[in-house]
Each structure stands twice: as C-alpha cells, then as structure tokens.
Amino acid sequence: MADITAGTAAPDFTLQDQYGRPTALTALRGHPVLLVFYPLAFSGVCSGELADLRERHAEFEALDTAVLAVSVDSVFALRTWSDREGFPFSLLSDFWPHGAVADAYGVLDPDRGTARRGTFLIDAEGAVRWRTLNPAGEPRDTGEYLRQVRALG
C-alpha cells in the first residue's frame, strides 16, 4: 500500500467519469484538485458527504478547484446516482482494474474491495499538499476541505 503524504507527487491516473469520458489527473494541472475517495455509491454516509460537496460546489469553483470523487463503482452505477442527485462534479469509476487508483493512493481496503474515506488536496503542480483518512462510518468535513484549499493561497 502506498504512503502518500504532503509533498509527495500525486500518482497520475486516467479514469472514466459517470458519462464514460476519460478524466486524466495531469489534464487538470494548473488548478488545485480535491480528490475524494469513497466506498460506494448510494450508501448512507457517502450520499451525505457528496450531497454536502454538491451544496458547496460553487465555493470550490470560486477557488478554481476541481472536485473529483472516486469509487470502485461502475460507470453505469455512477451515472444513475449522479443523475438522481444532480452532482455537479465528476464521479470517477475505479472499477477496473478493480481499485487500482485507490491502491496507488493507499486507500484501498482489500478486505472489502472498496476505497476507504481518503481525501487528497493536490496543488496546481501535481503535488499532494494535504490528506486525511476517516474511518468507514465517519463523514468528512467539507468545511475543512475549503480551509485547506484556501490555505494553498
């Protein structure tokens, strides 16, 4: 399992979003990226976390920060969930090879086959500047995400 800490270069990846479009991390250089790993679409805590990101998405846009949410769900499940919930950010499918990106970031739970609740703030040059990992049932604080983005200056 990788140990991604502040100052580490963010592992690059290309994953499909909920519409089947490829999203490459390197294509977002020049802007901060908030990379949010979550276990599964449609689950209770994940739904609450992503709803909070949806409600505060304009604040991330004002800070020129891309929000990417990653799970091991299929593109089809992510599309259905996104359409139902109106998520304004990309939901990326780490479906195959199963959990490879979550594993590269050190947040794959091999026993459950899902990502852990890991979040990484990546700066405009592609370096991780902040990370957090929450227990499975503990939601993360979107306000803290925004504080960390603002601290990038």
Protein Blocks (a to p, Z undefined) as FASTA:
>chain_A
ZZddehiacdddddddfkopacdfklmgoiacdddddfbehiaklmmmmmmmmmmmmmmm
mnopacddddfbdfklmmmmmmmnopabdcddfkbgghklmmmnopacfknopacddddd
ddfkopafbdcdddfklccdfklmmmmmmmnZZ
